[in-house]
Amino acid sequence: MKLVFIFICSIFFVACSNKKKVSEKSIKKGVEYIDQEEYIKAINHFQFLLKNELDDLSKAVIYRNISISFQSMGVLDSAKYYAKKSYTNAPNDSFEFFLNKADYFLLVNHVSEALLNLEQAKEIDPNRQEVYNRYCSVYSGEYGDVFFNPELAEKNAIQACKINPGRIVKEQLGSIYFQNEKYKQSARIFKELIGKYPLNEKYTFYMGQAIYFGGNENKGIELMKHAAERDDSCKVMFQEIFENR
């Protein structure tokens, strides 16, 4: 009987492992849509995954990514709704519980509570990029001047990039370098992003902006104009910089 029990347990373990592997692969596909700024595809993909029988942790991760997609699109009511679902579905006292709760508090502008939850998440796992990414957003002034600390913003952006140098994290670091008037470092980051995402005109614009404020005005204007002619958001940014000059 003992041997039979061990054999059955082994089968169950393999089955669970395979299910988990498929789930992680599916979630990764949705995250790739977010990375490519295809937010509607990401939302549809994650909504489809929710039709399956999922464990609480998978649900929490999926809800968080749906919230991030809506936030990136500027649909804040839906972002808040899914952010709340992301932490209420997470296992209590897990990393995801505290990270997702911090995301919800940031969306409703309760920044102090968000920071407390980020500390809890960091204690559980200090090697997760998401925590440092959120710290950087807070200290960069994104949620008000009360928490503005450019040195801490840069420190956390660098740490996030060391752990996982993805597109969003790299973009954040390039923006922080620009904010801290480290224009050469900012231009270098956006040049790297242009190499990986040549169709994203924002990165051409941001590189030109860094070069312009770094002293090479002609080259900077050339790059910003190039982006502004091809992207409406870049056109607006170009007008904002030069309308009073």
ZIMORA-V610598 format. One record per residue. N is the residue number from 1. PHI is phi in whole degrees, 0 to 359 (none if undefined). PSI is psi in radians with two decimals (* if undefined). OMEGA is omega in whole degrees, 0 to 359 (NA if undefined). Layout:
# ZIMORA-V610598
N/PHI/PSI/OMEGA
N/PHI/PSI/OMEGA
This chain:
# ZIMORA-V610598
1/none/-0.65/181
2/297/-0.73/180
3/295/-0.69/178
4/297/-0.75/180
5/299/-0.79/179
6/298/-0.71/181
7/296/-0.77/179
8/297/-0.73/178
9/298/-0.65/180
10/295/-0.73/177
11/297/-0.77/180
12/299/-0.71/180
13/296/-0.77/180
14/296/-0.75/180
15/299/-0.78/179
16/296/-0.69/181
17/296/-0.75/180
18/296/-0.73/179
19/298/-0.75/179
20/297/-0.70/181
21/296/-0.75/178
22/297/-0.74/180
23/299/-0.80/180
24/296/-0.68/179
25/296/-0.72/180
26/294/-0.75/178
27/297/-0.71/180
28/299/-0.63/179
29/297/-0.72/177
30/295/-0.68/178
31/296/-0.60/177
32/296/-0.65/176
33/298/-0.73/178
34/297/-0.75/181
35/299/-0.55/180
36/270/0.11/181
37/62/0.50/176
38/260/1.31/192
39/288/-0.63/178
40/297/-0.76/177
41/298/-0.71/179
42/298/-0.82/181
43/298/-0.81/180
44/298/-0.70/180
45/296/-0.82/181
46/291/-0.64/177
47/297/-0.64/176
48/295/-0.73/179
49/298/-0.58/182
50/292/-0.26/177
51/287/-0.28/179
52/273/2.88/176
53/280/1.98/186
54/235/2.65/174
55/284/2.88/185
56/300/-0.67/181
57/297/-0.77/179
58/297/-0.73/177
59/300/-0.78/181
60/299/-0.74/180
61/294/-0.72/180
62/295/-0.81/179
63/300/-0.67/179
64/298/-0.73/182
65/288/-0.55/173
66/296/-0.76/178
67/300/-0.77/179
68/299/-0.70/180
69/297/-0.81/179
70/295/-0.69/179
71/297/-0.72/179
72/296/-0.48/178
73/273/-0.13/181
74/84/0.23/179
75/266/1.44/193
76/286/-0.58/179
77/299/-0.79/178
78/292/-0.64/178
79/299/-0.75/179
80/294/-0.74/181
81/302/-0.85/183
82/284/-0.48/175
83/296/-0.71/178
84/294/-0.73/178
85/296/-0.55/183
86/293/-0.61/179
87/269/-0.49/178
88/287/-0.36/176
89/267/-0.20/181
90/284/2.57/175
91/302/2.35/181
92/304/2.40/177
93/66/0.28/175
94/274/2.91/176
95/303/-0.80/182
96/296/-0.62/179
97/301/-0.87/184
98/286/-0.69/178
99/297/-0.83/182
100/292/-0.60/177
101/293/-0.67/176
102/299/-0.73/178
103/300/-0.76/179
104/297/-0.79/181
105/295/-0.59/176
106/294/-0.69/181
107/294/-0.55/179
108/262/0.17/174
109/64/0.61/170
110/258/1.31/193
111/291/-0.69/180
112/300/-0.76/178
113/295/-0.66/178
114/298/-0.75/180
115/296/-0.66/178
116/297/-0.72/179
117/289/-0.59/176
118/296/-0.66/177
119/298/-0.72/178
120/296/-0.76/179
121/297/-0.73/181
122/296/-0.63/177
123/296/-0.65/180
124/289/-0.77/181
125/212/1.71/182
126/283/0.03/184
127/249/0.40/177
128/258/2.21/184
129/299/-0.57/187
130/301/-0.64/181
131/298/-0.83/183
132/290/-0.56/175
133/299/-0.76/178
134/291/-0.73/176
135/303/-0.77/181
136/300/-0.76/179
137/301/-0.73/180
138/293/-0.86/186
139/284/-0.25/177
140/281/-0.13/180
141/96/0.11/182
142/298/-0.46/182
143/245/0.48/176
144/115/2.71/184
145/289/-0.33/182
146/302/-0.63/185
147/257/0.11/184
148/294/2.11/178
149/210/1.60/188
150/300/-0.57/179
151/292/-0.77/178
152/292/-0.62/177
153/300/-0.82/180
154/294/-0.75/180
155/301/-0.79/181
156/287/-0.58/177
157/296/-0.72/178
158/296/-0.75/180
159/296/-0.74/178
160/299/-0.70/181
161/290/-0.59/177
162/295/-0.68/183
163/285/-0.79/183
164/208/1.62/185
165/280/1.03/178
166/280/3.14/186
167/300/-0.89/185
168/296/-0.71/180
169/292/-0.72/178
170/296/-0.75/179
171/299/-0.73/179
172/297/-0.77/180
173/296/-0.75/178
174/299/-0.68/179
175/292/-0.67/179
176/292/-0.71/176
177/301/-0.75/179
178/297/-0.80/180
179/302/-0.63/181
180/270/0.25/176
181/62/0.52/174
182/259/1.32/193
183/290/-0.63/179
184/295/-0.76/179
185/296/-0.69/179
186/297/-0.81/180
187/299/-0.65/180
188/296/-0.75/179
189/298/-0.80/183
190/288/-0.47/173
191/295/-0.70/176
192/299/-0.74/181
193/293/-0.64/177
194/299/-0.69/179
195/299/-0.61/181
196/270/-0.53/183
197/229/1.22/186
198/295/-0.34/181
199/272/-0.12/180
200/273/1.73/185
201/292/-0.39/178
202/301/-0.66/182
203/290/-0.60/173
204/296/-0.75/179
205/297/-0.83/183
206/295/-0.64/176
207/296/-0.79/178
208/298/-0.69/179
209/298/-0.77/179
210/295/-0.72/179
211/294/-0.71/180
212/299/-0.91/182
213/286/-0.26/175
214/278/-0.09/174
215/122/-0.34/180
216/263/1.39/189
217/294/-0.73/183
218/297/-0.82/179
219/295/-0.71/180
220/297/-0.79/179
221/297/-0.70/180
222/302/-0.80/181
223/291/-0.74/180
224/295/-0.70/178
225/296/-0.72/179
226/303/-0.79/180
227/290/-0.71/183
228/296/-0.56/180
229/288/-0.28/186
230/244/-0.17/184
231/216/2.22/185
232/295/-0.67/180
233/294/-0.63/177
234/291/-0.62/177
235/298/-0.74/178
236/297/-0.78/180
237/296/-0.68/179
238/298/-0.77/179
239/295/-0.65/180
240/294/-0.63/180
241/287/-0.69/192
242/252/-0.01/184
243/294/-0.49/181
244/256/0.21/182
245/255/*/NA
